[in-house]
Amino acid sequence: MNDTLPALLETRGVSKVFRSGREDLLVFQEVSFAVARGRTAVIMGESGSGKTTLLNLIGALDHCTEGRILFDGLDITGQREEDLIELRSRQLGFIFQFHYLLKDLTALENVLIPALIARTPRTRAGRRAQELLAQVGLSDRAGHYPVQLSGGERQRVAVARALMNDPRLILADEPTGNLDERNSLAIQELLFELVRRHGKSMILVTHAADFARLGDDHYLLEHRRLRKL
């Protein structure tokens, strides 16, 4: 990371243990890294290494067993759930391996969902959703339902949805894992282009080396430890 840039996201000695009955499963321990404003960090690791678990902690979807997670200097590990909901809604954008589009809503309506949850005025939200669909190349598909879209098109909608509330940090979990090679490469290039165009920070987890090359900073999660490459 460029040390001259202040950190937007920082983990300090984060460990995660899953407890089941009398057994404890240590997923990872003492994970410490930082992502500066406007930087993209790619975390690589084999399936089962804990990448998704780490991303869930950073996204305030789960709680760490030990350590601290700071967003823009604020320790979010001790925040109330009401405050975490606000953080997730306003400051974070999520892209998952599966698109999770609502089948009964059009592409435009799916992109609108985060803004409606945040109570953004419908007219202003509608304009932004249309602009984002244009940026992902789907202006002519705005009125189509997920079943009418290809896999690549559905994931493009998911990218637009993640940017809808103008979040400061994008969290992407294997966002091309369900796509064929051609669509995967197209989404990879598009995602990084849009993140940089909009001046966002991003943490992306993947097992694909070709995806990792697009990031600014690179990490490997293995043997329950995170190290910079």
C-alpha positions as CSV (number, residue, x, y, z in Angstrom):
1,M,0.0,0.0,0.0
2,N,1.1,3.6,-0.7
3,D,1.9,4.8,2.8
4,T,1.2,8.4,1.8
5,L,-2.5,7.7,1.4
6,P,-4.7,7.4,4.5
7,A,-6.3,4.1,5.0
8,L,-10.0,3.8,4.4
9,L,-10.2,0.2,5.7
10,E,-7.8,-1.4,8.2
11,T,-7.8,-4.7,10.0
12,R,-5.6,-5.1,13.1
13,G,-4.8,-8.5,14.4
14,V,-8.2,-10.0,13.3
15,S,-8.8,-13.6,14.1
16,K,-11.9,-15.7,13.5
17,V,-12.9,-18.9,15.3
18,F,-16.1,-20.9,14.6
19,R,-17.3,-22.6,17.7
20,S,-19.4,-25.8,17.4
21,G,-20.1,-27.8,20.6
22,R,-16.8,-28.6,22.2
23,E,-14.7,-28.0,19.1
24,D,-13.2,-24.7,17.9
25,L,-12.3,-24.2,14.2
26,L,-9.6,-21.5,13.7
27,V,-10.2,-20.0,10.3
28,F,-7.4,-17.4,10.3
29,Q,-5.5,-15.4,12.9
30,E,-3.8,-12.1,13.4
31,V,-4.8,-10.7,10.0
32,S,-3.6,-7.1,9.6
33,F,-3.7,-5.1,6.4
34,A,-5.0,-1.8,5.1
35,V,-6.6,-0.4,2.0
36,A,-6.1,3.2,1.1
37,R,-8.7,5.5,-0.5
38,G,-8.9,4.9,-4.2
39,R,-6.8,1.6,-4.1
40,T,-7.8,-1.9,-5.0
41,A,-6.7,-4.9,-3.0
42,V,-6.9,-8.4,-4.2
43,I,-6.8,-11.3,-1.7
44,M,-6.1,-14.7,-3.2
45,G,-6.4,-18.1,-1.6
46,E,-7.6,-21.6,-2.2
47,S,-11.2,-22.6,-1.7
48,G,-11.8,-23.0,2.1
49,S,-8.9,-20.7,3.1
50,G,-11.3,-18.2,4.7
51,K,-11.5,-15.5,2.0
52,T,-15.3,-15.1,2.2
53,T,-15.2,-15.2,6.0
54,L,-12.7,-12.3,6.0
55,L,-14.8,-10.3,3.6
56,N,-17.9,-10.9,5.7
57,L,-16.1,-9.5,8.7
58,I,-14.9,-6.4,6.8
59,G,-18.5,-5.9,5.5
60,A,-19.9,-6.1,9.1
61,L,-21.9,-9.2,8.2
62,D,-20.2,-11.2,10.9
63,H,-18.1,-10.5,14.0
64,C,-14.4,-11.2,14.5
65,T,-13.3,-13.3,17.5
66,E,-10.3,-11.1,18.2
67,G,-8.9,-7.9,16.7
68,R,-10.3,-4.7,15.4
69,I,-11.6,-3.5,12.1
70,L,-11.5,0.2,11.3
71,F,-13.5,2.0,8.6
72,D,-12.2,5.6,8.0
73,G,-10.7,5.5,11.5
74,L,-13.9,4.3,13.2
75,D,-13.7,0.9,15.1
76,I,-16.7,-0.9,13.7
77,T,-16.1,-4.1,15.7
78,G,-18.0,-2.6,18.7
79,Q,-20.8,-0.7,16.9
80,R,-24.5,-1.3,17.4
81,E,-26.3,-3.3,14.7
82,E,-28.3,-0.1,13.8
83,D,-25.0,1.7,13.0
84,L,-23.7,-1.3,11.1
85,I,-26.9,-1.4,8.9
86,E,-26.3,2.3,8.1
87,L,-22.6,1.5,7.3
88,R,-23.6,-1.3,4.9
89,S,-26.2,0.8,3.3
90,R,-24.3,4.0,2.8
91,Q,-20.6,3.2,2.7
92,L,-20.3,-0.4,1.3
93,G,-21.2,-2.0,-2.0
94,F,-21.3,-5.8,-2.2
95,I,-20.8,-8.0,-5.3
96,F,-21.2,-11.8,-4.7
97,Q,-20.3,-14.8,-6.8
98,F,-24.0,-15.3,-7.5
99,H,-25.8,-12.2,-8.7
100,Y,-28.8,-12.4,-6.2
101,L,-31.1,-10.5,-8.4
102,L,-34.8,-10.5,-7.5
103,K,-36.5,-12.5,-10.3
104,D,-39.7,-10.5,-10.2
105,L,-38.0,-7.1,-10.7
106,T,-36.5,-5.7,-13.9
107,A,-32.8,-4.9,-14.2
108,L,-33.5,-1.3,-13.5
109,E,-35.6,-2.1,-10.4
110,N,-32.9,-4.4,-9.1
111,V,-30.3,-1.7,-9.4
112,L,-32.7,0.7,-7.6
113,I,-33.1,-1.5,-4.5
114,P,-30.2,-0.1,-2.4
115,A,-31.4,3.5,-3.0
116,L,-34.9,2.7,-2.0
117,I,-33.7,1.1,1.2
118,A,-31.7,4.2,1.9
119,R,-34.8,6.3,1.2
120,T,-33.3,8.2,-1.7
121,P,-35.9,10.2,-3.7
122,R,-37.2,7.9,-6.5
123,T,-36.6,10.4,-9.3
124,R,-33.0,11.0,-8.4
125,A,-32.4,7.3,-7.8
126,G,-34.0,6.4,-11.1
127,R,-31.7,8.7,-13.0
128,R,-28.6,7.3,-11.3
129,A,-29.8,3.7,-11.9
130,Q,-30.2,4.4,-15.6
131,E,-26.7,6.0,-15.8
132,L,-25.2,3.0,-14.1
133,L,-26.9,0.6,-16.4
134,A,-25.5,2.6,-19.3
135,Q,-22.0,2.4,-17.9
136,V,-22.2,-1.4,-17.7
137,G,-23.6,-1.5,-21.3
138,L,-27.2,-2.5,-20.5
139,S,-29.3,0.6,-21.3
140,D,-31.3,-1.5,-23.8
141,R,-31.9,-4.2,-21.1
142,A,-33.2,-2.0,-18.3
143,G,-36.8,-3.4,-18.6
144,H,-35.7,-7.0,-18.8
145,Y,-36.1,-9.5,-16.0
146,P,-33.2,-11.7,-14.8
147,V,-34.5,-14.8,-16.6
148,Q,-34.3,-12.8,-19.8
149,L,-30.6,-11.9,-19.2
150,S,-27.5,-13.9,-19.8
151,G,-25.2,-14.8,-16.9
152,G,-22.8,-12.0,-17.8
153,E,-25.6,-9.5,-18.1
154,R,-26.9,-10.4,-14.7
155,Q,-23.5,-9.9,-13.1
156,R,-23.3,-6.5,-14.9
157,V,-26.6,-5.6,-13.2
158,A,-25.1,-6.7,-9.8
159,V,-22.0,-4.4,-10.5
160,A,-24.3,-1.5,-11.2
161,R,-26.4,-2.2,-8.0
162,A,-23.2,-2.3,-5.9
163,L,-22.4,1.3,-7.1
164,M,-26.0,2.6,-6.7
165,N,-25.5,4.3,-3.3
166,D,-22.1,5.8,-4.2
167,P,-20.3,3.6,-1.6
168,R,-16.7,4.4,-0.6
169,L,-15.7,0.7,-0.5
170,I,-16.6,-2.2,-2.8
171,L,-16.4,-5.7,-1.5
172,A,-16.3,-8.4,-4.2
173,D,-16.5,-12.1,-3.5
174,E,-15.4,-14.2,-6.5
175,P,-17.6,-12.0,-8.7
176,T,-16.9,-13.9,-11.9
177,G,-16.8,-17.4,-10.3
178,N,-20.0,-18.5,-12.1
179,L,-19.2,-17.2,-15.5
180,D,-17.5,-18.7,-18.6
181,E,-14.1,-17.4,-19.6
182,R,-15.2,-14.8,-22.1
183,N,-17.8,-13.2,-19.8
184,S,-15.4,-13.5,-16.8
185,L,-12.7,-11.5,-18.6
186,A,-15.2,-8.9,-19.7
187,I,-16.6,-8.4,-16.1
188,Q,-13.1,-8.3,-14.6
189,E,-12.1,-5.4,-16.9
190,L,-15.4,-3.6,-16.4
191,L,-15.4,-3.9,-12.6
192,F,-11.9,-2.5,-12.2
193,E,-12.6,0.2,-14.8
194,L,-15.7,1.4,-13.0
195,V,-14.2,1.3,-9.5
196,R,-11.4,3.5,-10.7
197,R,-13.6,5.8,-12.7
198,H,-15.8,6.4,-9.7
199,G,-12.8,6.8,-7.4
200,K,-13.7,3.9,-5.1
201,S,-11.6,1.6,-3.0
202,M,-12.2,-2.2,-3.5
203,I,-11.3,-5.4,-1.7
204,L,-11.8,-8.4,-4.0
205,V,-11.2,-12.0,-3.1
206,T,-10.5,-14.6,-5.7
207,H,-8.6,-17.8,-6.5
208,A,-8.0,-16.7,-10.1
209,A,-4.5,-15.4,-10.8
210,D,-5.6,-13.6,-14.0
211,F,-8.1,-11.6,-11.9
212,A,-5.5,-10.6,-9.3
213,R,-3.2,-8.9,-11.8
214,L,-5.7,-6.0,-12.1
215,G,-5.4,-5.0,-8.5
216,D,-3.1,-2.4,-7.0
217,D,-2.1,-4.5,-3.9
218,H,-2.0,-8.3,-3.6
219,Y,-2.3,-10.6,-0.7
220,L,-2.4,-14.4,-0.2
221,L,-4.5,-16.0,2.6
222,E,-3.1,-19.5,3.4
223,H,-2.3,-21.5,6.4
224,R,-4.6,-19.2,8.4
225,R,-2.3,-16.2,7.8
226,L,-2.5,-13.3,5.4
227,R,0.7,-12.1,3.7
228,K,1.4,-9.4,1.1
229,L,2.7,-10.5,-2.2
